[in-house]
Amino acid sequence: MESSLEFSVADLAELALEHAYEGVIVIDHLGIIRYFNRAMENISRLKREDVLGRHVKAYAKVTRLHKVLETGEPELGIRCDVWDDVILNRIPIKKDGKIIGVVGVFLFKQFELRQLLEKLEKLESTVKNYEQKVSGILSAEYQLDDIIGSSKAIMVAKDLVRRVAPKELTVLITGESGTGKEMFAQAIHNLSQRKAGPFVPVNCASVPIELIEAELFGYEPGAFTGSRNRTKEGKIEMANKGTLFLDEIGDMPLEMQAKVLRVIEDKRIQRLGSNKVQRVDFRIIAATNKDLHEAVEQNRFRSDLFYRLNVVTLRLPPLRERPEDVEELLHFFAENVASKYQLKDLSFSPSALAALRQYSWPGNVRELINAIVFSAHNTDGHTIHRAHLPPEIQEARGSRAGRGDQPLTLKPLALASERQAIEKALALADGNKARAASLLNIHRSTLYKKMRRLGI
C-alpha cells in the first residue's frame, strides 16, 4: 500500500509542472518538443498529442525557443506577439557547459497580475498614509528650544531636563494648569534614547472612570458591555519602545492606581477579556497640578505609586513667578496668532504692555495665549491697546496704573481686590481649592462661585 504512494523525483516534477498555472514547453538539443503541459494547451489552443515529438519550428509563430537554442542566451519578460496578455521567459537548459534543451514559460492573464499589482500599490500607499498619521499622532512635537522664556526659573527647569532626559529616569512634572507640563514632557522624550519611539499621552482627568482601564490596557472583542466587536490596543501597549505620559495623574481613581503601579513594576500588561500577558517597554512621565503629598496624607493617592513616580520632580513655575518672561511670550504668541488667523502683524501699545506685565496670569501661559487671541480679534488695526484687552486684565489691580483720564469706581476696585485675595490664597495653597477656601475663611462652594465669576 505504501509503495503505491511512492513517486520518483522525476514523477513529482512532472506532476508539479502539469498542475502549474503557467504554460510550460520543453525542447531538446535538436529542437524536438518533449514536454507540453495542460496550461500550455489552454494558452496555445493546441493538443499536446499533436505537438509532442515534432520540431518546434513547426510552431514558429507561437514560440521562438529554437532561437534561444541557437544563441544560448535567455530571453526574459518578453511580451508575446501573438497573445497580448502573455509574458514569456525562454531559458536555455545547460549541462556540463553544453545546451541540451530550452524551457519556455508562458505567464498568462497579465491583466490579473496588473490588477493585483495596482491593488498592492494602493494598499502600500494607504498603509504609508496611516503610518504617517499614526506617527504624527504618537509623536512628540515640541523640543526644549521651543519653550519660551529666559527667566532663572525656566532656565533651571530646562537645565534639569537636559540632565535627566537621556537617562531612564521616571519624571514627575508638577505645576499649575497652563504652565506647559506636556511641552516639557515632549521635550524630555525628544532628548531621550526613545525619541524614535512613540510618545503616548493619556489625560487621566478626561477619561471616564468606567473606561479608563480599557483605555490604558486595551480589550478583546466582547470584553465588556458596549465594547466594540474588535480588538483595541491600549495606550500602555501603544507606548512600547517609547514614552507613556500620564497627565493629571492626581485625578486617577484609586483602583486604577494599583493596576498602573503593577505595570510600572512588572512591565507586563493584559488586555481586558484576554488571557495573554504581554511584555511592554516604556518610560513613564507623569504630571499633575495637584499636591500629591497632601493627596497621599488624605488617602486619595497611593503612597507606593507616588514614590514610584517621584524619582525626579520637575516643578514648573507659574507665570506670576517669572514676570520677566511675559513680554517675550507676548511677542512670540502674537506672531503665531497673526499667522494662524491671517491677521496683520500685531503689536502692543505701551499702556497695553504695562497692563499685561502687571497682570497675575492665574491661567498661566494658556490664559496669555487666549488673551492675545481675544485682543487680536477685538481691534480693527494691528496695534493692541489697553481697551482691546480682556475685561479681567483691564480691571485687575495694577493694570489700571496710568489711567488718570478715567475715574475709578468702587465695583472694579472691589472685584480687583477680591481677585487678588483669591489668587494669593491659591498660590499659598499650591492650587488646592479646599485649603485656599480655609485660608480665606469662606466655604469651598463660595470660593468656586467667586472663581467662576472672576474667570479664575
C-alpha positions, 0 to 999 in steps of 0.5 A: 500500500505504501509503495503505491504512494511512492513517486520518483523525483522525476514523477513529482516534477512532472506532476508539479509542472502539469498542475502549474498555472503557467504554460510550460514547453520543453525542447531538446538539443535538436529542437524536438518538443518533449514536454507540453503541459495542460496550461500550455494547451489552454494558452496555445489552443493546441493538443499536446498529442499533436505537438509532442515529438515534432520540431518546434519550428513547426510552431514558429509563430507561437514560440521562438525557443529554437532561437534561444537554442541557437544563441544560448542566451535567455530571453526574459519578460518578453511580451508575446506577439501573438497573445497580448496578455502573455509574458514569456521567459525562454531559458536555455537548459545547460549541462556540463557547459553544453545546451541540451534543451530550452524551457519556455514559460508562458505567464498568462492573464497579465491583466490579473497580475496588473490588477493585483499589482495596482491593488498592492500599490494602493494598499502600500500607499494607504498603509504609508498614509496611516503610518504617517498619521499614526506617527504624527499622532504618537509623536512628540512635537515640541523640543526644549528650544521651543519653550519660551522664556529666559527667566532663572526659573525656566532656565533651571527647569530646562537645565534639569531636563537636559540632565535627566532626559537621556537617562531612564529616569521616571519624571514627575512634572508638577505645576499649575494648569497652563504652565506647559507640563506636556511641552516639557514632557515632549521635550524630555522624550525628544532628548531621550534614547526613545525619541524614535519611539512613540510618545503616548499621552493619556489625560487621566482627568478626561477619561471616564472612570468606567473606561479608563482601564480599557483605555490604558490596557486595551480589550478583546472583542466582547470584553465588556458591555458596549465594547466594540466587536474588535480588538483595541490596543491600549495606550500602555501597549501603544507606548512600547519602545517609547514614552507613556505620559500620564497627565493629571495623574492626581485625578486617577481613581484609586483602583486604577492606581494599583493596576498602573503601579503593577505595570510600572513594576512588572512591565507586563500588561493584559488586555481586558477579556484576554488571557495573554500577558504581554511584555511592554517597554516604556518610560513613564512621565507623569504630571499633575497640578495637584499636591500629591503629598497632601493627596497621599496624607488624605488617602486619595493617592497611593503612597507606593505609586507616588514614590514610584513616580517621584524619582525626579520632580520637575516643578514648573513655575507659574507665570506670576513667578517669572514676570520677566518672561511675559513680554517675550511670550507676548511677542512670540504668541502674537506672531503665531496668532497673526499667522494662524488667523491671517491677521496683520502683524500685531503689536502692543501699545505701551499702556497695553504692555504695562497692563499685561506685565502687571497682570497675575496670569492665574491661567498661566501661559494658556490664559496669555495665549487666549488673551492675545487671541481675544485682543487680536480679534477685538481691534480693527488695526494691528496695534493692541491697546489697553481697551482691546484687552480682556475685561479681567486684565483691564480691571485687575489691580495694577493694570489700571496704573496710568489711567488718570483720564478715567475715574475709578469706581468702587465695583472694579476696585472691589472685584480687583481686590477680591481677585487678588485675595483669591489668587494669593490664597491659591498660590499659598495653597499650591492650587488646592481649592479646599485649603485656599477656601480655609485660608480665606475663611469662606466655604469651598462652594463660595470660593468656586462661585467667586472663581467662576465669576472672576474667570479664575 
